[in-house]
Amino acid sequence: MLIEIKMAGDHVGIGEIKRATLRRLAREIERIEEREPPWMGEEPLWVVAPHLPSWLHSVRTLGRFAPGCYRVGPSPFQFLWLAANELPLRDELVPFLVARSGRALDELARWVAPRRDVEWVISILEYLPMSQYTREDLLRRFARSDDPEIDPAGVQGARPRRGTHTRRMQTPPWRSHALHAGHRSSFWRRPSEVSRTAIVRPAGYSVLAHRTPT
């Protein structure tokens, strides 16, 4: 499975989606060539973005099968679009929910902060483009003033970092990217659990899989 996660501010135009389908095809061909007898399946593509772009309605048929989950057709492979702003707030879906934007992102930040450790909370305050009011409020509530690794002034004045999927050294601890054997995926974990291994089924997969149309 190939999962493309588009954060708030990332482009979700036709060009970006076409490139995602090319990456999906490359991974599919690789899976065929690495097995004997050849694998005969179709590599699924999931795109996660804050919302469903308006242009997609005019060129594809969309079928909503769960809150925030859409089947995109016609397509010879499983093509799903997950609109993060519409997904329910559930711990299993946090890997997808962090792609939210605007008020939906503020709502997520306030809901998820008590469920994660301080390091995780500080990292989302720094990297996700939530409102300054929400950022400062959460910093006051969850930051430990005696922690030498936390710079409240720096976090409060920080501008959201965009395009983190193109960076390596500046990747936040709750987001791990993997480019492995042609497979591109994004996976959010607690800072102490960041892995360099490609993740094929991120957290939240099992929650959505039973709802996914075949």
MDAnalysis code that builds the backbone (N, CA, C; Angstrom):
import MDAnalysis as mda
import numpy as np

u = mda.Universe.empty(642, n_residues=214, atom_resindex=np.repeat(np.arange(214), 3), trajectory=True)
u.add_TopologyAttr("name", ["N", "CA", "C"] * 214)
u.add_TopologyAttr("resid", np.arange(1, 215))
u.add_TopologyAttr("resname", ["MET", "LEU", "ILE", "GLU", "ILE", "LYS", "MET", "ALA", "GLY", "ASP", "HIS", "VAL", "GLY", "ILE", "GLY", "GLU", "ILE", "LYS", "ARG", "ALA", "THR", "LEU", "ARG", "ARG", "LEU", "ALA", "ARG", "GLU", "ILE", "GLU", "ARG", "ILE", "GLU", "GLU", "ARG", "GLU", "PRO", "PRO", "TRP", "MET", "GLY", "GLU", "GLU", "PRO", "LEU", "TRP", "VAL", "VAL", "ALA", "PRO", "HIS", "LEU", "PRO", "SER", "TRP", "LEU", "HIS", "SER", "VAL", "ARG", "THR", "LEU", "GLY", "ARG", "PHE", "ALA", "PRO", "GLY", "CYS", "TYR", "ARG", "VAL", "GLY", "PRO", "SER", "PRO", "PHE", "GLN", "PHE", "LEU", "TRP", "LEU", "ALA", "ALA", "ASN", "GLU", "LEU", "PRO", "LEU", "ARG", "ASP", "GLU", "LEU", "VAL", "PRO", "PHE", "LEU", "VAL", "ALA", "ARG", "SER", "GLY", "ARG", "ALA", "LEU", "ASP", "GLU", "LEU", "ALA", "ARG", "TRP", "VAL", "ALA", "PRO", "ARG", "ARG", "ASP", "VAL", "GLU", "TRP", "VAL", "ILE", "SER", "ILE", "LEU", "GLU", "TYR", "LEU", "PRO", "MET", "SER", "GLN", "TYR", "THR", "ARG", "GLU", "ASP", "LEU", "LEU", "ARG", "ARG", "PHE", "ALA", "ARG", "SER", "ASP", "ASP", "PRO", "GLU", "ILE", "ASP", "PRO", "ALA", "GLY", "VAL", "GLN", "GLY", "ALA", "ARG", "PRO", "ARG", "ARG", "GLY", "THR", "HIS", "THR", "ARG", "ARG", "MET", "GLN", "THR", "PRO", "PRO", "TRP", "ARG", "SER", "HIS", "ALA", "LEU", "HIS", "ALA", "GLY", "HIS", "ARG", "SER", "SER", "PHE", "TRP", "ARG", "ARG", "PRO", "SER", "GLU", "VAL", "SER", "ARG", "THR", "ALA", "ILE", "VAL", "ARG", "PRO", "ALA", "GLY", "TYR", "SER", "VAL", "LEU", "ALA", "HIS", "ARG", "THR", "PRO", "THR"])
u.atoms.positions = np.array([
    [0.834, -1.189, 0.000],
    [0.000, 0.000, 0.000],
    [0.874, 1.246, 0.000],
    [0.502, 2.237, -0.814],
    [1.203, 3.500, -0.811],
    [0.290, 4.562, -0.224],
    [0.801, 5.284, 0.774],
    [0.020, 6.318, 1.442],
    [0.700, 7.660, 1.225],
    [-0.016, 8.596, 0.641],
    [0.468, 9.957, 0.429],
    [-0.222, 10.857, 1.440],
    [0.550, 11.519, 2.282],
    [-0.036, 12.409, 3.273],
    [0.332, 13.845, 2.934],
    [-0.683, 14.644, 2.661],
    [-0.527, 16.046, 2.312],
    [-0.919, 16.887, 3.520],
    [0.046, 17.586, 4.075],
    [-0.208, 18.410, 5.247],
    [-0.857, 19.727, 4.839],
    [-1.364, 20.453, 5.837],
    [-1.961, 21.760, 5.582],
    [-0.940, 22.647, 4.879],
    [-1.345, 23.242, 3.746],
    [-0.439, 24.084, 2.975],
    [0.208, 23.372, 1.809],
    [0.211, 22.037, 1.811],
    [0.754, 21.292, 0.675],
    [-0.223, 21.369, -0.499],
    [0.326, 21.310, -1.708],
    [-0.515, 21.342, -2.898],
    [-1.177, 19.984, -3.121],
    [-2.440, 20.021, -3.534],
    [-3.170, 18.789, -3.854],
    [-3.816, 18.936, -5.226],
    [-3.081, 19.490, -6.166],
    [-3.575, 19.651, -7.526],
    [-3.457, 18.380, -8.319],
    [-3.921, 18.434, -9.563],
    [-3.908, 17.248, -10.418],
    [-2.491, 16.727, -10.637],
    [-1.513, 17.655, -10.727],
    [-0.133, 17.228, -10.935],
    [0.396, 16.393, -9.795],
    [0.124, 16.838, -8.561],
    [0.602, 16.098, -7.392],
    [-0.039, 14.720, -7.310],
    [-1.312, 14.636, -7.659],
    [-1.990, 13.338, -7.586],
    [-1.511, 12.407, -8.694],
    [-1.244, 12.957, -9.878],
    [-0.699, 12.127, -10.957],
    [0.661, 11.565, -10.561],
    [1.477, 12.382, -9.899],
    [2.779, 11.876, -9.456],
    [2.620, 10.787, -8.399],
    [1.603, 10.927, -7.564],
    [1.333, 9.891, -6.571],
    [0.950, 8.577, -7.247],
    [0.164, 8.661, -8.326],
    [-0.219, 7.436, -9.030],
    [0.987, 6.793, -9.719],
    [1.954, 7.625, -10.144],
    [3.180, 7.075, -10.735],
    [4.008, 6.346, -9.670],
    [4.090, 6.910, -8.482],
    [4.806, 6.228, -7.403],
    [4.108, 4.919, -7.038],
    [2.786, 4.950, -7.066],
    [2.029, 3.730, -6.793],
    [2.365, 2.657, -7.826],
    [2.402, 3.060, -9.111],
    [2.707, 2.106, -10.178],
    [4.125, 1.556, -10.047],
    [5.071, 2.422, -9.674],
    [6.454, 1.967, -9.503],
    [6.540, 0.913, -8.409],
    [5.820, 1.123, -7.335],
    [5.832, 0.149, -6.247],
    [5.152, -1.143, -6.682],
    [4.095, -1.029, -7.445],
    [3.389, -2.212, -7.928],
    [4.296, -3.064, -8.816],
    [5.005, -2.412, -9.725],
    [5.915, -3.141, -10.608],
    [7.022, -3.807, -9.814],
    [7.523, -3.115, -8.808],
    [8.578, -3.689, -7.982],
    [8.086, -4.939, -7.258],
    [6.861, -4.894, -6.755],
    [6.316, -6.060, -6.065],
    [6.154, -7.228, -7.025],
    [5.815, -6.922, -8.267],
    [5.685, -7.973, -9.278],
    [7.031, -8.625, -9.554],
    [8.061, -7.798, -9.680],
    [9.382, -8.298, -10.071],
    [10.138, -8.977, -8.938],
    [9.759, -8.700, -7.694],
    [10.512, -9.264, -6.577],
    [9.985, -10.630, -6.137],
    [8.944, -11.119, -6.797],
    [8.384, -12.408, -6.412],
    [8.352, -13.377, -7.593],
    [8.365, -14.645, -7.232],
    [8.237, -15.702, -8.235],
    [7.385, -16.813, -7.628],
    [6.205, -17.089, -8.182],
    [5.626, -16.448, -9.367],
    [5.267, -14.982, -9.108],
    [5.152, -14.187, -10.170],
    [4.891, -12.754, -10.011],
    [3.610, -12.477, -9.234],
    [3.653, -11.424, -8.430],
    [2.470, -10.958, -7.715],
    [1.468, -10.421, -8.727],
    [0.204, -10.782, -8.606],
    [-0.805, -10.411, -9.600],
    [-1.805, -9.375, -9.084],
    [-1.498, -8.753, -7.965],
    [-2.440, -7.816, -7.377],
    [-2.298, -6.383, -7.891],
    [-3.064, -5.491, -7.280],
    [-3.023, -4.061, -7.586],
    [-2.643, -3.309, -6.316],
    [-1.612, -2.483, -6.397],
    [-1.163, -1.715, -5.236],
    [-2.180, -0.622, -4.899],
    [-2.734, -0.599, -3.677],
    [-3.691, 0.448, -3.304],
    [-2.993, 1.798, -3.128],
    [-3.745, 2.870, -3.304],
    [-3.262, 4.226, -3.062],
    [-4.237, 4.938, -2.137],
    [-3.709, 5.426, -1.024],
    [-4.491, 6.250, -0.114],
    [-3.879, 7.638, -0.097],
    [-4.701, 8.653, -0.314],
    [-4.249, 10.039, -0.203],
    [-4.927, 10.655, 1.008],
    [-4.113, 11.201, 1.904],
    [-4.631, 11.863, 3.102],
    [-4.342, 13.352, 2.962],
    [-5.356, 14.171, 3.104],
    [-5.216, 15.624, 2.979],
    [-6.254, 16.279, 3.886],
    [-6.110, 17.570, 4.170],
    [-7.085, 18.209, 5.050],
    [-8.525, 18.089, 4.553],
    [-8.711, 18.238, 3.250],
    [-10.064, 18.220, 2.702],
    [-10.063, 17.583, 1.319],
    [-11.237, 17.429, 0.778],
    [-11.399, 16.890, -0.573],
    [-11.371, 18.069, -1.542],
    [-10.417, 18.136, -2.475],
    [-10.332, 19.286, -3.381],
    [-11.516, 19.337, -4.342],
    [-11.961, 20.554, -4.657],
    [-13.147, 20.726, -5.501],
    [-12.952, 20.162, -6.898],
    [-11.712, 20.230, -7.420],
    [-11.495, 19.766, -8.786],
    [-11.717, 18.265, -8.930],
    [-11.543, 17.520, -7.819],
    [-11.675, 16.069, -7.885],
    [-13.114, 15.661, -8.193],
    [-14.076, 16.466, -7.733],
    [-15.485, 16.163, -7.995],
    [-15.803, 16.194, -9.485],
    [-15.102, 17.042, -10.240],
    [-15.417, 17.217, -11.657],
    [-14.772, 16.187, -12.564],
    [-13.774, 15.470, -12.057],
    [-13.073, 14.521, -12.919],
    [-13.204, 13.072, -12.465],
    [-13.682, 12.861, -11.256],
    [-13.810, 11.499, -10.743],
    [-15.155, 11.308, -10.049],
    [-15.535, 10.051, -9.895],
    [-16.729, 9.698, -9.128],
    [-16.297, 9.383, -7.711],
    [-16.941, 10.023, -6.743],
    [-16.556, 9.857, -5.349],
    [-17.659, 9.153, -4.571],
    [-17.279, 8.162, -3.805],
    [-18.242, 7.441, -2.980],
    [-17.833, 7.500, -1.520],
    [-18.628, 8.140, -0.701],
    [-18.328, 8.269, 0.732],
    [-18.830, 7.016, 1.454],
    [-17.923, 6.321, 2.128],
    [-18.316, 5.086, 2.808],
    [-18.136, 5.161, 4.318],
    [-17.551, 6.263, 4.806],
    [-17.394, 6.509, 6.239],
    [-17.055, 7.987, 6.386],
    [-17.215, 8.574, 7.575],
    [-16.877, 9.990, 7.742],
    [-15.454, 10.299, 7.294],
    [-15.321, 11.175, 6.302],
    [-14.012, 11.574, 5.811],
    [-13.347, 10.601, 4.873],
    [-14.009, 9.491, 4.543],
    [-13.404, 8.453, 3.707],
    [-14.148, 8.340, 2.380],
    [-13.425, 8.487, 1.282],
    [-14.038, 8.481, -0.038],
    [-13.318, 7.501, -0.966],
    [-14.108, 6.772, -1.705],
    [-13.545, 5.921, -2.744],
    [-13.543, 6.723, -4.036],
    [-12.382, 6.773, -4.702],
    [-12.223, 7.549, -5.925],
    [-12.273, 6.612, -7.120],
    [-13.143, 6.929, -8.068],
    [-13.273, 6.073, -9.242],
    [-13.555, 6.909, -10.491],
    [-13.553, 6.287, -11.633],
    [-13.184, 4.881, -11.829],
    [-11.675, 4.693, -11.669],
    [-11.288, 3.538, -11.171],
    [-9.881, 3.254, -10.959],
    [-9.668, 1.748, -10.972],
    [-8.618, 1.271, -11.665],
    [-8.343, -0.167, -11.694],
    [-7.750, -0.680, -10.380],
    [-7.338, 0.242, -9.502],
    [-6.792, -0.131, -8.203],
    [-7.591, 0.581, -7.118],
    [-7.424, 0.143, -5.886],
    [-8.122, 0.790, -4.779],
    [-7.528, 2.182, -4.558],
    [-8.349, 3.211, -4.744],
    [-7.925, 4.606, -4.612],
    [-8.851, 5.271, -3.598],
    [-8.292, 5.570, -2.428],
    [-9.075, 6.187, -1.364],
    [-8.548, 7.577, -1.044],
    [-9.475, 8.475, -0.723],
    [-9.105, 9.821, -0.284],
    [-9.636, 9.999, 1.138],
    [-8.740, 10.326, 2.058],
    [-9.123, 10.540, 3.448],
    [-9.038, 12.031, 3.752],
    [-10.190, 12.651, 3.984],
    [-10.263, 14.073, 4.316],
    [-10.103, 14.209, 5.825],
    [-8.918, 14.597, 6.271],
    [-8.592, 14.597, 7.696],
    [-9.515, 15.488, 8.513],
    [-9.967, 16.596, 7.937],
    [-10.850, 17.505, 8.676],
    [-12.197, 16.866, 9.004],
    [-12.554, 15.812, 8.282],
    [-13.843, 15.144, 8.486],
    [-13.727, 13.877, 9.313],
    [-12.515, 13.383, 9.523],
    [-12.340, 12.143, 10.266],
    [-12.676, 12.353, 11.738],
    [-13.241, 11.341, 12.400],
    [-13.558, 11.464, 13.830],
    [-12.290, 11.487, 14.670],
    [-12.369, 12.097, 15.840],
    [-11.232, 12.155, 16.752],
    [-11.114, 10.825, 17.492],
    [-10.168, 10.014, 17.045],
    [-9.914, 8.725, 17.658],
    [-8.421, 8.508, 17.725],
    [-7.957, 7.902, 18.811],
    [-6.522, 7.689, 18.983],
    [-5.907, 6.922, 17.818],
    [-6.652, 5.938, 17.295],
    [-6.113, 5.123, 16.207],
    [-5.923, 5.913, 14.917],
    [-6.613, 7.043, 14.798],
    [-6.564, 7.819, 13.561],
    [-5.619, 9.013, 13.625],
    [-4.906, 9.181, 14.725],
    [-4.001, 10.323, 14.855],
    [-2.997, 10.406, 13.703],
    [-2.463, 9.284, 13.174],
    [-1.546, 9.388, 12.041],
    [-2.149, 10.110, 10.840],
    [-3.471, 10.068, 10.699],
    [-4.146, 10.757, 9.608],
    [-4.664, 12.127, 10.045],
    [-5.061, 12.235, 11.308],
    [-5.666, 13.468, 11.814],
    [-4.697, 14.641, 11.822],
    [-3.389, 14.380, 11.923],
    [-2.427, 15.478, 11.956],
    [-2.358, 16.226, 10.628],
    [-3.026, 15.718, 9.605],
    [-3.084, 16.424, 8.321],
    [-4.209, 17.460, 8.314],
    [-4.901, 17.643, 9.434],
    [-5.992, 18.616, 9.503],
    [-5.476, 20.045, 9.294],
    [-6.440, 20.964, 9.090],
    [-6.092, 22.374, 8.911],
    [-7.138, 23.247, 9.601],
    [-6.787, 24.527, 9.824],
    [-7.732, 25.501, 10.359],
    [-8.302, 25.110, 11.712],
    [-9.615, 25.367, 11.892],
    [-10.273, 25.074, 13.158],
    [-10.240, 23.599, 13.499],
    [-10.300, 22.746, 12.469],
    [-10.249, 21.302, 12.710],
    [-8.914, 20.906, 13.326],
    [-7.833, 21.571, 12.916],
    [-6.517, 21.294, 13.495],
    [-6.450, 21.777, 14.936],
    [-7.013, 22.952, 15.213],
    [-7.063, 23.443, 16.593],
    [-7.838, 22.468, 17.484],
    [-8.949, 21.969, 16.953],
    [-9.755, 21.005, 17.700],
    [-8.948, 19.750, 18.004],
    [-8.207, 19.264, 17.018],
    [-7.369, 18.084, 17.217],
    [-6.310, 18.350, 18.281],
    [-5.646, 19.506, 18.200],
    [-4.565, 19.815, 19.138],
    [-5.065, 19.812, 20.575],
    [-6.228, 20.405, 20.818],
    [-6.772, 20.459, 22.167],
    [-7.215, 19.077, 22.656],
    [-7.683, 18.267, 21.723],
    [-8.150, 16.928, 22.090],
    [-6.993, 15.972, 22.340],
    [-5.945, 16.066, 21.519],
    [-4.879, 15.077, 21.588],
    [-3.828, 15.413, 22.637],
    [-3.673, 16.678, 23.001],
    [-2.605, 17.066, 23.926],
    [-2.620, 16.290, 25.240],
    [-3.773, 16.098, 25.902],
    [-3.766, 15.341, 27.165],
    [-3.462, 13.855, 26.967],
    [-3.472, 13.382, 25.738],
    [-3.271, 11.961, 25.454],
    [-1.836, 11.632, 25.067],
    [-0.962, 12.620, 25.004],
    [0.425, 12.395, 24.613],
    [1.363, 13.016, 25.640],
    [2.639, 12.604, 25.607],
    [3.595, 13.162, 26.542],
    [4.001, 14.568, 26.105],
    [4.702, 15.259, 26.983],
    [5.024, 16.667, 26.754],
    [5.870, 16.857, 25.498],
    [6.844, 15.991, 25.271],
    [7.706, 16.130, 24.098],
    [6.891, 16.072, 22.814],
    [5.954, 15.162, 22.769],
    [5.088, 15.023, 21.582],
    [4.257, 16.274, 21.390],
    [3.684, 16.789, 22.475],
    [2.852, 17.992, 22.391],
    [3.666, 19.181, 21.907],
    [4.870, 19.359, 22.462],
    [5.713, 20.480, 22.049],
    [6.058, 20.385, 20.575],
    [6.283, 19.166, 20.087],
    [6.644, 19.017, 18.674],
    [5.495, 19.412, 17.751],
    [4.246, 19.094, 18.113],
    [3.142, 19.503, 17.245],
    [2.906, 21.004, 17.338],
    [3.202, 21.593, 18.503],
    [3.067, 23.046, 18.627],
    [4.052, 23.754, 17.708],
    [5.205, 23.150, 17.521],
    [6.232, 23.768, 16.679],
    [5.977, 23.563, 15.197],
    [5.503, 22.391, 14.824],
    [5.444, 22.040, 13.410],
    [4.086, 22.190, 12.743],
    [3.000, 22.056, 13.478],
    [1.692, 22.107, 12.839],
    [1.153, 23.544, 12.818],
    [0.513, 23.953, 11.709],
    [0.073, 25.350, 11.546],
    [-1.242, 25.667, 12.235],
    [-1.320, 25.415, 13.535],
    [-2.524, 25.760, 14.286],
    [-2.517, 27.254, 14.601],
    [-3.623, 27.752, 15.117],
    [-3.710, 29.174, 15.426],
    [-2.758, 29.522, 16.569],
    [-2.302, 30.763, 16.584],
    [-1.382, 31.202, 17.633],
    [-2.050, 31.131, 19.004],
    [-3.346, 31.414, 19.072],
    [-4.072, 31.354, 20.346],
    [-4.035, 29.940, 20.919],
    [-4.325, 28.948, 20.068],
    [-4.305, 27.554, 20.526],
    [-2.900, 27.132, 20.904],
    [-1.912, 27.529, 20.120],
    [-0.520, 27.169, 20.409],
    [-0.099, 27.709, 21.780],
    [-0.381, 28.976, 22.040],
    [0.024, 29.578, 23.306],
    [-0.750, 28.985, 24.486],
    [-2.023, 28.702, 24.268],
    [-2.833, 28.119, 25.335],
    [-2.316, 26.746, 25.728],
    [-2.010, 25.911, 24.748],
    [-1.501, 24.572, 25.038],
    [-0.115, 24.627, 25.644],
    [0.674, 25.578, 25.207],
    [2.010, 25.711, 25.781],
    [1.922, 26.041, 27.264],
    [1.001, 26.939, 27.625],
    [0.823, 27.290, 29.033],
    [0.348, 26.085, 29.851],
    [-0.499, 25.262, 29.251],
    [-1.099, 24.147, 29.979],
    [-0.189, 22.943, 30.105],
    [0.653, 22.702, 29.090],
    [1.389, 21.437, 29.067],
    [2.900, 21.559, 29.138],
    [3.453, 22.720, 28.844],
    [4.915, 22.841, 28.884],
    [5.397, 22.934, 30.325],
    [6.515, 22.277, 30.611],
    [7.120, 22.350, 31.932],
    [8.176, 23.458, 31.923],
    [8.005, 24.446, 32.745],
    [8.920, 25.580, 32.729],
    [10.327, 25.202, 33.157],
    [10.469, 24.051, 33.876],
    [11.792, 23.657, 34.341],
    [12.500, 22.725, 33.373],
    [11.900, 22.492, 32.206],
    [12.505, 21.605, 31.216],
    [13.481, 22.403, 30.374],
    [14.795, 22.109, 30.451],
    [15.793, 22.886, 29.713],
    [15.685, 22.738, 28.206],
    [14.976, 21.685, 27.727],
    [14.888, 21.467, 26.285],
    [13.732, 22.236, 25.657],
    [12.883, 22.855, 26.497],
    [11.727, 23.585, 25.981],
    [11.989, 25.078, 26.049],
    [11.880, 25.728, 24.939],
    [12.056, 27.168, 24.865],
    [10.695, 27.781, 24.557],
    [9.923, 28.200, 25.584],
    [8.576, 28.721, 25.361],
    [8.537, 29.868, 24.382],
    [9.508, 30.775, 24.470],
    [9.505, 31.926, 23.566],
    [9.680, 31.472, 22.130],
    [10.535, 30.465, 21.947],
    [10.776, 29.978, 20.590],
    [9.559, 29.304, 20.007],
    [8.857, 28.518, 20.840],
    [7.672, 27.819, 20.354],
    [6.540, 28.806, 20.088],
    [6.353, 29.767, 20.989],
    [5.281, 30.725, 20.827],
    [5.468, 31.569, 19.575],
    [6.733, 31.868, 19.268],
    [6.978, 32.718, 18.114],
    [7.279, 31.954, 16.843],
    [7.224, 30.644, 16.932],
    [7.601, 29.831, 15.770],
    [6.545, 29.916, 14.679],
    [7.021, 29.964, 13.465],
    [6.125, 29.885, 12.325],
    [6.001, 28.425, 11.934],
    [4.817, 27.948, 11.551],
    [4.662, 26.550, 11.137],
    [5.600, 26.220, 10.001],
    [6.202, 25.061, 10.048],
    [7.111, 24.634, 9.005],
    [6.350, 23.841, 7.964],
    [6.417, 24.274, 6.738],
    [5.721, 23.571, 5.667],
    [6.714, 22.761, 4.852],
    [6.156, 21.827, 4.110],
    [6.996, 21.031, 3.225],
    [7.957, 20.135, 3.975],
    [7.584, 19.697, 5.190],
    [8.498, 18.876, 5.978],
    [8.786, 17.548, 5.315],
    [7.942, 17.139, 4.363],
    [8.192, 15.852, 3.716],
    [9.389, 15.901, 2.801],
    [9.917, 17.095, 2.509],
    [11.080, 17.212, 1.642],
    [12.352, 17.368, 2.443],
    [12.238, 17.427, 3.782],
    [13.389, 17.637, 4.624],
    [13.766, 16.344, 5.332],
    [15.029, 16.276, 5.742],
    [15.464, 15.094, 6.476],
    [15.853, 15.461, 7.901],
    [16.807, 16.375, 8.056],
    [17.283, 16.710, 9.380],
    [16.240, 17.454, 10.203],
    [15.286, 18.141, 9.557],
    [14.315, 18.934, 10.292],
    [12.978, 18.226, 10.468],
    [12.943, 16.951, 10.216],
    [11.698, 16.199, 10.371],
    [11.321, 16.119, 11.846],
    [10.083, 16.434, 12.224],
    [9.690, 16.374, 13.634],
    [9.679, 14.942, 14.134],
    [9.840, 14.747, 15.467],
    [9.934, 13.396, 16.009],
    [8.667, 12.585, 15.871],
    [7.511, 13.229, 15.644],
    [6.266, 12.473, 15.529],
    [5.950, 12.124, 14.086],
    [6.863, 12.462, 13.169],
    [6.620, 12.119, 11.777],
    [7.837, 11.420, 11.213],
    [7.671, 10.186, 10.806],
    [8.770, 9.414, 10.242],
    [8.436, 9.054, 8.803],
    [9.336, 9.389, 7.889],
    [9.112, 9.083, 6.484],
    [9.988, 7.912, 6.070],
    [9.513, 7.134, 5.171],
    [10.286, 6.006, 4.693],
    [10.248, 5.942, 3.180],
    [11.429, 5.813, 2.612],
    [11.538, 5.545, 1.188],
    [12.281, 4.220, 1.098],
    [11.541, 3.187, 0.864],
    [12.122, 1.855, 0.922],
    [11.535, 1.002, -0.187],
    [12.401, 0.508, -1.038],
    [11.968, -0.382, -2.123],
    [10.855, 0.234, -2.950],
    [10.934, 1.529, -3.157],
    [9.936, 2.192, -3.989],
    [8.645, 2.485, -3.270],
    [8.577, 2.165, -1.983],
    [7.338, 2.370, -1.221],
    [7.465, 3.643, -0.414],
    [6.507, 4.549, -0.557],
    [6.538, 5.803, 0.182],
    [5.374, 5.826, 1.149],
    [5.683, 6.015, 2.398],
    [4.622, 6.111, 3.387],
    [5.002, 7.099, 4.453],
    [4.025, 7.576, 5.209],
    [4.269, 8.475, 6.327],
    [3.601, 7.884, 7.546],
    [4.271, 8.026, 8.697],
    [3.751, 7.376, 9.895],
    [4.062, 8.236, 11.105],
    [3.059, 8.481, 11.937],
    [3.243, 9.294, 13.130],
    [3.300, 8.392, 14.353],
    [4.334, 8.588, 15.146],
    [4.463, 7.793, 16.354],
    [4.957, 8.687, 17.478],
    [4.986, 8.151, 18.688],
    [5.570, 8.882, 19.794],
    [7.052, 9.054, 19.515],
    [7.688, 10.157, 20.006],
    [9.091, 10.430, 19.695],
    [10.017, 9.263, 19.992],
    [9.786, 8.537, 21.080],
    [10.678, 7.447, 21.444],
    [10.507, 6.233, 20.555],
    [9.473, 6.244, 19.694],
    [9.181, 5.075, 18.887],
    [9.434, 5.299, 17.395],
    [10.092, 6.429, 17.048],
    [10.336, 6.720, 15.640],
    [11.167, 5.609, 15.027],
    [10.735, 5.140, 13.899],
    [11.407, 4.031, 13.236],
    [11.911, 4.444, 11.864],
    [13.019, 3.860, 11.440],
    [13.548, 4.109, 10.106],
    [13.030, 3.074, 9.102],
    [12.260, 2.141, 9.601],
    [11.746, 1.081, 8.744],
    [10.480, 1.526, 8.033],
    [10.321, 1.125, 6.775],
    [9.112, 1.485, 6.025],
    [7.889, 0.914, 6.712],
    [6.876, 1.736, 6.859],
    [5.637, 1.312, 7.483],
    [4.599, 1.105, 6.400],
    [4.109, -0.105, 6.255],
    [3.129, -0.409, 5.230],
    [1.717, -0.192, 5.733],
    [1.484, -0.489, 7.002],
    [0.151, -0.317, 7.573],
    [0.256, 0.564, 8.819],
    [0.109, 1.876, 8.659],
    [0.214, 2.767, 9.809],
    [-0.934, 2.567, 10.773],
    [-0.775, 3.110, 11.994],
    [-1.860, 3.062, 12.964],
    [-3.096, 3.686, 12.340],
    [-4.219, 3.097, 12.583],
    [-5.448, 3.602, 11.985],
    [-5.897, 2.760, 10.813],
    [-4.979, 1.946, 10.263],
    [-5.347, 1.117, 9.117],
    [-6.476, 0.166, 9.475],
    [-6.326, -0.503, 10.639],
    [-7.330, -1.504, 11.010],
    [-8.688, -0.869, 11.252],
    [-8.694, 0.389, 11.717],
    [-9.953, 1.075, 11.973],
    [-10.713, 1.310, 10.685],
    [-9.979, 1.681, 9.636],
    [-10.610, 2.017, 8.366],
    [-10.791, 0.815, 7.455],
    [-9.932, -0.187, 7.613],
    [-9.931, -1.302, 6.673],
    [-11.275, -2.011, 6.621],
    [-11.912, -2.189, 7.793],
    [-13.167, -2.940, 7.799],
    [-14.292, -2.150, 7.168],
    [-14.071, -0.824, 6.956],
    [-15.072, -0.001, 6.315],
    [-14.796, 0.175, 4.827],
    [-13.579, -0.204, 4.435],
    [-13.158, 0.047, 3.061],
    [-13.927, -0.821, 2.086],
    [-14.540, -0.214, 1.054],
    [-15.259, -1.004, 0.069],
    [-14.303, -1.848, -0.743],
    [-14.692, -3.015, -1.115],
    [-13.837, -3.890, -1.892],
    [-14.107, -3.704, -3.373],
])
